[in-house]
Amino acid sequence: MTERKGNRLSKIITRTGDGGTTGLGDGSRTAKDSLRIDAIGEVDELNSLLGVLLAEDLPEAVRAALSDIQHDLFDLGGELCLPGVAVIKDNQVARLEELVEQFNAGLPMLKEFILPGGSRQAALAHLARTVCRRAERAIVRLHHAEPLSEPARRYVNRLSDLLFVLGRDLNRVANRGDVLWQKGKNA
């Protein structure tokens, strides 16, 4: 197998994208509005939003989990920019599943739907969850056109679950309860 090495950017303005295309990790070019670039952009936005969440005061366990996830999201971006290459591994998906169980263990069972909100940190985790779901939809659309690895698709699905649980856990840490949906409240 040929080893692929990424490019290091020393020159930021290249003008190569002025015509509406961008380079992929394998050297090929694709339209900036392609399904692949859309998926890469959604993952990048998610990673950036996790950076905003990490700028908040967070419990160390949450901070460590999110820091690891940011690295995983760069792995996922690498997979997306190298057609036919699988980078995300089953153990990365399993780690998310373990984190969901760990953070969910101290939470009360849900009996109602909850609204995104509570503490600022929880609200940001819920916002990250919605961006993650959008990234997942973009990855699924791309997968329908060009097969992607199963671990990559499972990773974003598990990550949205984790972000939901983290939102609840961050409200618990802030001594705020879940914000419960009240059906017909304003009817």
C-alpha positions as CSV (number, residue, x, y, z in Angstrom):
1,M,0.0,0.0,0.0
2,T,1.3,3.4,-0.9
3,E,1.7,5.8,2.1
4,R,-0.1,9.0,1.6
5,K,1.2,12.1,3.2
6,G,-0.7,15.3,3.7
7,N,0.4,18.7,2.4
8,R,1.7,21.2,4.9
9,L,0.4,24.7,4.1
10,S,3.1,27.3,4.0
11,K,1.2,29.5,1.5
12,I,-2.4,30.3,2.4
13,I,-3.4,32.2,-0.7
14,T,-3.0,29.9,-3.6
15,R,-5.8,31.1,-6.0
16,T,-6.3,27.5,-7.0
17,G,-9.9,27.6,-5.8
18,D,-10.9,30.7,-7.6
19,G,-12.7,28.7,-10.3
20,G,-15.0,27.0,-7.8
21,T,-13.0,23.8,-7.2
22,T,-10.9,22.6,-4.3
23,G,-8.2,20.0,-3.8
24,L,-8.7,16.7,-2.1
25,G,-6.1,14.8,-0.1
26,D,-5.3,12.5,-3.0
27,G,-4.4,15.5,-5.3
28,S,-7.7,15.4,-7.3
29,R,-10.0,18.4,-7.5
30,T,-13.7,18.6,-6.9
31,A,-16.4,21.3,-7.0
32,K,-16.6,23.3,-3.8
33,D,-20.4,22.6,-3.7
34,S,-19.9,18.8,-4.1
35,L,-21.4,16.4,-1.6
36,R,-17.9,15.5,-0.4
37,I,-17.0,19.2,0.3
38,D,-20.4,19.7,2.0
39,A,-19.7,16.8,4.3
40,I,-16.2,18.1,5.1
41,G,-17.6,21.5,5.8
42,E,-20.2,20.2,8.2
43,V,-17.6,18.2,10.1
44,D,-15.4,21.3,10.2
45,E,-18.2,23.4,11.6
46,L,-19.0,20.8,14.2
47,N,-15.3,20.8,15.3
48,S,-15.3,24.6,15.5
49,L,-18.4,24.6,17.6
50,L,-16.7,22.0,19.9
51,G,-13.9,24.5,20.2
52,V,-16.4,27.2,21.4
53,L,-17.7,24.7,23.9
54,L,-14.2,23.9,25.1
55,A,-13.7,27.7,25.7
56,E,-16.3,27.4,28.5
57,D,-15.7,26.3,32.1
58,L,-16.2,22.5,31.9
59,P,-15.7,19.5,34.1
60,E,-12.3,17.9,33.3
61,A,-14.0,14.6,32.1
62,V,-16.1,16.6,29.6
63,R,-13.1,18.6,28.5
64,A,-11.0,15.5,28.0
65,A,-13.7,13.8,26.0
66,L,-14.3,16.8,23.8
67,S,-10.6,17.3,23.2
68,D,-10.3,13.6,22.0
69,I,-13.4,14.1,19.8
70,Q,-11.8,17.1,18.1
71,H,-8.9,14.9,17.1
72,D,-11.3,12.2,15.9
73,L,-13.2,14.8,13.8
74,F,-9.9,15.7,12.1
75,D,-9.5,12.0,11.4
76,L,-13.0,11.9,9.9
77,G,-12.2,15.0,7.8
78,G,-9.1,13.2,6.6
79,E,-11.2,10.2,5.6
80,L,-13.7,12.5,3.8
81,C,-10.9,14.2,1.8
82,L,-9.3,10.9,0.7
83,P,-11.9,9.0,-1.4
84,G,-11.8,5.3,-0.7
85,V,-9.7,5.6,2.4
86,A,-11.1,4.5,5.8
87,V,-9.5,6.4,8.8
88,I,-12.2,6.2,11.6
89,K,-11.9,2.8,13.4
90,D,-14.4,0.7,15.4
91,N,-12.5,1.5,18.6
92,Q,-13.2,5.2,18.2
93,V,-17.0,4.4,17.9
94,A,-16.7,2.1,20.9
95,R,-15.0,4.9,22.9
96,L,-18.1,7.2,22.2
97,E,-20.4,4.4,23.3
98,E,-18.5,4.0,26.6
99,L,-18.6,7.8,27.1
100,V,-22.4,7.8,26.6
101,E,-22.8,5.1,29.2
102,Q,-20.4,6.9,31.6
103,F,-22.1,10.3,31.4
104,N,-25.6,8.9,31.3
105,A,-25.1,6.8,34.4
106,G,-25.6,9.7,36.8
107,L,-28.6,11.2,35.1
108,P,-32.2,10.6,35.9
109,M,-34.3,8.6,33.4
110,L,-36.0,10.7,30.9
111,K,-39.8,10.6,31.0
112,E,-40.4,13.7,28.9
113,F,-38.8,15.4,25.9
114,I,-36.4,18.1,26.8
115,L,-35.7,21.4,25.3
116,P,-32.2,22.6,24.4
117,G,-31.1,24.9,27.2
118,G,-30.4,25.3,30.8
119,S,-26.8,26.4,31.4
120,R,-24.8,28.1,28.7
121,Q,-22.5,25.0,28.4
122,A,-25.5,22.7,28.1
123,A,-27.1,24.9,25.4
124,L,-23.8,24.8,23.5
125,A,-23.7,21.0,23.7
126,H,-27.2,20.8,22.4
127,L,-26.3,23.2,19.5
128,A,-23.3,21.0,18.8
129,R,-25.7,18.0,18.7
130,T,-27.8,19.6,16.0
131,V,-24.8,20.5,14.0
132,C,-23.6,16.9,14.4
133,R,-26.9,15.7,13.1
134,R,-26.6,18.0,10.1
135,A,-23.1,16.6,9.5
136,E,-24.5,13.1,9.7
137,R,-27.1,13.9,7.0
138,A,-24.4,15.3,4.7
139,I,-22.3,12.1,5.3
140,V,-25.3,9.9,4.5
141,R,-26.0,11.8,1.3
142,L,-22.4,11.4,0.3
143,H,-22.5,7.7,1.2
144,H,-25.5,7.2,-1.2
145,A,-23.3,8.6,-4.0
146,E,-19.9,7.2,-3.0
147,P,-19.6,4.5,-0.3
148,L,-18.0,5.6,3.0
149,S,-16.8,3.4,5.8
150,E,-19.3,2.1,8.3
151,P,-17.3,3.3,11.3
152,A,-17.3,6.9,9.9
153,R,-21.1,6.8,9.6
154,R,-21.6,5.2,13.0
155,Y,-19.2,7.7,14.6
156,V,-21.3,10.8,13.9
157,N,-24.4,9.0,14.9
158,R,-22.9,8.1,18.3
159,L,-21.4,11.5,18.7
160,S,-24.8,13.2,18.5
161,D,-26.0,10.8,21.2
162,L,-23.0,11.8,23.4
163,L,-23.6,15.5,22.9
164,F,-27.3,15.0,24.0
165,V,-26.1,13.3,27.1
166,L,-23.4,15.9,27.7
167,G,-26.0,18.6,27.5
168,R,-28.0,16.9,30.3
169,D,-24.9,16.2,32.3
170,L,-23.7,19.8,32.0
171,N,-27.1,21.0,33.4
172,R,-26.7,18.5,36.3
173,V,-23.2,19.9,37.1
174,A,-24.6,23.5,37.0
175,N,-27.4,22.4,39.4
176,R,-29.9,23.0,36.6
177,G,-32.5,20.4,35.7
178,D,-33.5,19.4,32.2
179,V,-35.7,22.0,30.5
180,L,-38.8,19.9,30.0
181,W,-41.1,20.3,27.0
182,Q,-44.7,21.1,28.0
183,K,-47.0,20.0,25.2
184,G,-49.5,22.7,24.3
185,K,-48.1,25.1,26.8
186,N,-49.1,28.1,24.7
187,A,-52.1,26.7,23.0
